Amino acid sequence: MSLSKTLIPLSALIGLFFFTSCKRDKDQTALEYMPNMYRSPSYETYDPNPVFADGLSAQLPPVGSVPRGYVPYEYPNSQAGYDSALAYLRSPMRFEETDRETLMAESKELYTIFCSHCHGDKGDGNGILAQREKFLGIPSYGRDRLPNITEGSIYHVITYGKNLMGSHASQLTEEERWKIVNHVLYLRNEISPDPNAKAGEMNQTEA
């Protein structure tokens, strides 16, 4: 049999496959050849699923599991937790290992977005909401008003909130919270310089 006589039936067979698998009526499902090659047999999130005992595709995570990238915070939302954070909690970020200019710029940007409307651009408690008397009694970061705060206590308050200030844990990652702490300490030293500490230093402690 010549090559041409072989190719004609083969071409006709291939053409038949194309025509039978493609229909003009888009409301009708066409025939599929080897569908598992490109169509996943997976279940949709809320589809019934006979694989699991409860018959649901969406399963709860195992008890004790945490989202990827999440770091559990061991200090409770209580006065005892605040006191412990004030005394013992220190930033995992090391100032000397971070580009100073980049850190300061990012810290200021986050503070401006999330804090300045109440605490003021200078940390003096005179933000736009205080000026409009929406919130009163916002303290300055100066040592005369807040003599005993530390980086740990600041982080704790950002995480849980305190008095009229609500929690910012859902809005800021752990690293972003520490960057804001960095800028708060910088503003604190601008208001009332500490001769024993460098302005903006992340591992600064308070007496």
C-alpha positions in Angstrom: 0.0 0.0 0.0 1.4 3.4 -1.0 2.0 6.2 1.5 -0.8 8.3 0.1 -3.3 5.5 0.5 -2.3 5.2 4.1 -2.4 8.9 4.9 -6.0 9.4 3.5 -7.7 7.1 6.0 -5.6 8.4 8.8 -6.5 12.0 8.0 -10.1 11.1 7.8 -10.0 9.5 11.2 -8.3 12.5 12.8 -10.9 14.8 11.2 -13.7 12.6 12.6 -12.2 13.0 16.1 -12.2 16.8 15.7 -15.7 17.0 14.4 -17.2 14.7 17.0 -15.5 16.5 19.9 -16.5 20.1 18.7 -20.1 21.1 18.5 -21.6 24.5 17.5 -24.3 24.1 20.2 -22.5 25.6 23.2 -25.3 24.4 25.5 -24.4 20.8 24.9 -21.3 19.2 26.3 -19.1 17.8 23.5 -17.3 14.5 23.5 -13.9 14.6 25.2 -11.0 12.3 24.4 -8.7 11.6 27.3 -10.3 14.3 29.5 -8.1 13.5 32.5 -5.2 14.8 30.6 -6.3 18.4 31.0 -9.4 18.4 33.2 -8.9 18.0 36.9 -11.3 15.7 38.8 -11.0 17.8 41.9 -14.0 18.9 44.0 -15.1 22.5 44.3 -14.8 23.9 47.8 -18.4 23.5 48.9 -19.3 20.5 46.8 -20.5 17.3 48.5 -17.6 14.9 48.9 -17.9 11.2 49.7 -14.2 11.0 50.7 -14.7 12.6 54.1 -16.9 11.4 56.9 -19.0 14.6 57.1 -19.5 14.6 53.3 -18.0 18.1 52.8 -15.1 19.2 50.6 -14.2 22.1 52.9 -12.5 20.7 55.9 -11.5 22.5 59.1 -7.8 22.7 59.8 -6.3 20.3 62.4 -6.5 21.4 66.0 -3.4 23.4 66.9 -2.4 24.3 63.3 -1.5 27.9 62.4 -1.5 29.7 59.0 1.8 29.8 57.2 3.9 32.8 58.3 1.9 33.2 61.5 3.9 33.6 64.7 1.9 32.9 67.9 2.0 35.7 70.4 2.6 34.3 73.8 1.6 37.3 75.9 -2.2 37.3 76.9 -4.5 40.3 76.6 -4.5 41.1 80.3 -2.7 43.5 82.7 -0.4 40.7 83.6 0.3 40.1 79.9 1.0 43.8 79.4 3.3 43.9 82.4 5.2 40.9 81.1 5.6 42.3 77.6 6.8 45.6 79.1 9.4 43.9 81.1 10.6 41.1 78.8 9.4 41.4 75.2 12.1 42.6 72.8 11.9 43.1 69.0 13.2 40.2 66.9 14.3 42.8 64.3 17.9 44.0 64.8 18.5 47.5 63.8 22.2 47.0 62.9 21.2 44.2 60.4 18.7 46.5 58.6 19.3 49.3 56.1 18.8 52.4 58.2 17.3 54.6 55.6 14.9 51.9 54.3 13.8 51.0 57.8 13.1 54.6 58.9 11.2 55.3 55.7 9.0 52.2 56.0 8.5 52.8 59.7 7.4 56.4 59.2 5.0 55.4 56.3 3.3 52.7 58.4 3.0 55.1 61.4 1.5 57.8 59.2 -1.1 55.5 57.8 -2.2 53.8 61.0 -1.3 56.1 63.9 -0.8 59.7 63.1 -4.5 60.6 62.8 -4.7 60.1 66.6 -1.1 60.4 67.9 0.0 63.1 65.5 2.9 63.2 63.1 5.2 64.2 65.9 3.9 61.7 68.5 2.6 64.5 70.7 -1.0 63.2 70.8 -2.3 66.0 68.6 -3.5 64.2 65.6 -6.4 65.3 63.4 -8.9 63.4 65.4 -7.7 65.0 68.6 -7.8 68.4 67.0 -11.4 67.8 66.0 -12.1 66.5 69.5 -13.2 63.1 68.3 -10.9 61.6 70.9 -9.5 63.4 73.9 -6.7 62.6 76.3 -4.3 61.0 73.8 -1.0 61.1 75.5 2.3 62.3 74.1 5.1 59.7 73.7 7.3 62.0 75.8 8.9 60.6 78.9 7.0 63.1 81.1 3.6 61.5 80.0 4.7 57.9 79.4 7.8 57.4 81.5 7.9 53.6 81.6 6.9 52.3 78.2 9.2 49.9 76.3 9.3 48.4 72.8 7.5 45.4 74.3 4.6 47.4 75.8 4.2 49.4 72.6 4.0 46.2 70.6 1.5 44.7 73.1 -0.8 47.8 72.8 -0.7 47.7 69.0 -1.6 44.0 69.1 -4.4 44.1 71.6 -5.3 47.8 71.9 -5.7 49.7 75.1 -8.4 52.1 76.5 -10.0 53.8 73.4 -7.4 52.4 71.1 -8.5 49.2 69.3 -6.4 46.3 68.2 -4.4 46.6 65.0 -3.4 43.0 64.8 -5.8 42.3 61.9 -4.4 45.2 59.9 -0.7 44.9 60.5 1.7 41.9 60.3 4.1 41.2 63.1 7.0 42.8 61.2 4.9 45.9 60.4 4.0 46.3 64.1 7.7 46.2 65.0 8.4 48.8 62.4 5.8 51.1 63.9 7.4 50.5 67.3 10.6 51.7 65.8 9.1 55.0 64.7 7.3 55.5 68.0 10.6 55.2 69.8 12.2 57.6 67.3 9.4 60.1 68.0 9.8 59.6 71.7 13.5 60.5 71.5 12.6 63.5 69.3 10.2 64.8 72.0 12.4 64.0 75.0 15.9 62.8 74.1 17.4 60.1 76.1 21.2 60.7 76.4 21.8 56.9 76.9 20.0 55.7 73.7 20.3 56.3 70.0 17.2 57.7 68.3 15.2 55.1 66.4 17.2 52.1 67.7 15.1 48.9 67.7 16.7 47.2 70.7 16.4 50.3 72.9 15.1 49.7 76.4 13.5 51.9 79.0 14.5 52.2 82.6 
